[in-house]
Amino acid sequence: MQTSNTTSLTSRHVAVIGAGAAGLVAARELRREGHQVVVFEKDSQIGGTWVYTPQVETDPLGLDPARHIVHTSLYKSLRTNLPRESMGFMDYPFVTRAGEGSDPRRFPGHAEVLKYLQDFAREFGIEEMVRFECEVVSVEMVDKKLKVKCKRMRPDGGGDDLLDEVFDAVVVCNGHFTQPRIAEIPGINLWPGKQIHSHNYRTPEFFKDKVVILIGSSASAIDLSLEIGGIAKEVHIASRSVADDTYEKRAECDNIWLHSMIKSAHKDGSVAFRDGNTIVADIILHCTGYKYCFPFLKTNGIVTVDDNRVGPLYKHVFPPIFAPQLSFVGLPYRNLPFPIFEIQSKWISSVLSDRIVLPSQEDMMEDVNTFYSTLEDSGVPKHHTHNMGDRMIDYNAWVASLCQCPCFEEWRVQMFYETAKRLNTNPKTFRDEWEDDNLVLQACEDFSKYI
């Protein structure tokens, strides 16, 4: 990898798919680098997954391909699981702003995040680049260009128009919290109860006085177990990340139990756990995550999603055969999402302008294969390929050094890890009780450069 000495930078015609947080910052960085940008957004507003709707899908598990798909997975009570200081873009602080309906909490509700993204888009004139109600249905390579086919709603409501346009490059920012992953449970086809994925959870009323089994151990699973526990008869959490003999009452609520994973389900309504307990349950709630999904990509099988590994991708961004014309922003998880979107977007923008030169296709593929081998040798399953975890700091520092831009501030990283620790020890109160005033002061000092 090297930085080009070229003084005359290349301007390209670039399509960005999606106007959520990743698409917005990608559009900004691309235009800053001198590219001509069009953002395709199938909704009527910006925000992506941060646009809340009470609407849910017709199939509560999200398995029916003919269902009407709802993009967002927000539940009504959702608050961020990161403090706003660490969550925002690095040069556009996520601080409390005056105005009706503002949410001053450090861990605000989803409406405050949407407002922040709207302010960001307005500040940098991004909406003028967005084509709303324009769903991308096909992206394919044609004569060394990328042809984008989109479906656009007619203003008169008389159906959709199919439009074709050719671009020099496409940046995929369509998010990955829409297509549910479902736990595989032996005997579930005979089990008579109801099943739902958290993608289709909005409020807890459906669970009133029910015996609920919740599968999962993520932040959303913790949130929903506590919310449902307030009105359900019982909540039993099944987790893959605990020992098989685990069975314990949760301290946060007297009607919530933690179990090891489900062993089997039965036609009499009972569900058996690996810990030896059996529960007769009414509802199984799958808080089991999401699948990466790019139904519009036509690459003849070159770029695939295999057990939630999008690949082959060089550093989670560039498929070597199509680099730099095709790229992805926002695939890594368990990280600081908005800042990583920003860093990845700077990298892509600089590569497209020839400010940064990628390694050869062969060298990128060798790097990808080495990375996959390292994961396998370390016992990391394929579906955790894009899990940043402890690799977040090194990854960000590496990309930032290429772009010759600042990497994450130390206070931001410390906030991230401190919050994760408090989430595990105090899930009920971690958002409203903290001991990181020194980090907040450091954040405010840095923010003074931009506010």
Phi, psi and omega in degrees: 000134179214161175264133182283147175269004182298130179272333179263109184273152182274136174254127183241159176268112192237134174260135173246128182259109178109135179244038169276197183302316181295314181295323181294313182286330175297315179298318180297313183293323178297315180291323176303327182274359175097011180274157174268124193237136169235127178254126178261124181227122184283341177275177180265004179209166178280168174124335178058233184293345181274005174269107183283142170217141175287348182293140175234171184279159181292331175257110185297340177269346179072029182261334184288115181295341181269001182292158171282119187274129173258127188289315189279154175240018181292136168262159191301322186271002189302131168242155179299151175256013171233146176292147186302327182301318183276343189276329189286168173298151191293326181254013176220082189302142177268081181250165178292128179245145180293153178141157181296134177080007180290151183244105187281356185295149178294329175248081189282169174286170185298330181297326179291324178294317178299318179298319178300315180294322177296318178296319179299314180297320180292317182302321185253012175062037186280327185301331180294344178267353189266133170258106183280159181051043183228099186266124178285126181248346181203135170227120180214152180281126178223116178052050176064016172236168178251120179267124180252123176251129181231157179251119185240131180291133178287142180302330181275001179075013184269037178108196183242147171259140173261124184238140176248142176210145183254134182233158174284330183206156176229132176248119185269118182224045189270004176079171180213043176232044183233323185262105187294146166259138184243138176292140176270120185235117177303131177085002186295334180293338179265345184291130189273354184284185181261148177233145178212146173263149183300341174305328183254020175265132177234311181221162189273356189305325181302337187260006184301128176062019180259159169265118189243135169252123180249124181259122177140164181218015181281180180299320180293324178297319178296313179303310187289326178298320180289320180292315179292323180301338180289340182229346181282162174289310177214150173232125179243116182268124176255124185231136175283342189268012176240164181295154185297338181264014183289128171203108183211148176279135181281138183289337185288336186203139188279001177239025179239131179237146176255130180237166163286181188294159178294137177267317182193159175239154189224159186289348175275006179093356182274154177228126182259139178255160179294342179281359178099349179276152176231134182234136170270115189242157178264324188220141168247122178254117180272106171256062195247017173086193191223160177260141168292137186214125180225069186296343183274345183282124179245093185240015181055038176079008181283315174257122185230166169243109183240109182052046178066018168261116174273121185192174356284137179230131175280114180056037176068011187233306190251123167286119189308320183293329183255005182286144359266011188293330178242134180210165182231139173240132170095015178286322180298147176227174190056060181205195173264094194299307185299313178298324179291323174305317183296313181296315179299320180294322176298318180297309181301315182299318181289324177294317181293333179271000182072015174288325177240136181254126177287157171298170177296161178303319181295317181292323177295317179296322178297319178296317179299312182296323177295318179298314179297320179295322179296317177299314182297316180295333180271001179077018179276122181294156184303323184287357174256018182305319186263014177280112183287302181053234183288349179277354186302314185295312181296320180298311181298317181298322181294312181294318181298323180295323176298316184277354183054046179231164181297144171267184184301138175293151183299321180297325181294317179293317180297321177299318181301309183288325178295320179294318179300320180294317182288330175301319181286326184269330182223066186299335184278333189236000190297335181284337188243358176231120182213163180225053182231038181302327179296323178289322178297320179296320178296320178298315182297324177297317178292322182294335183299341178288337188247341185263000000 
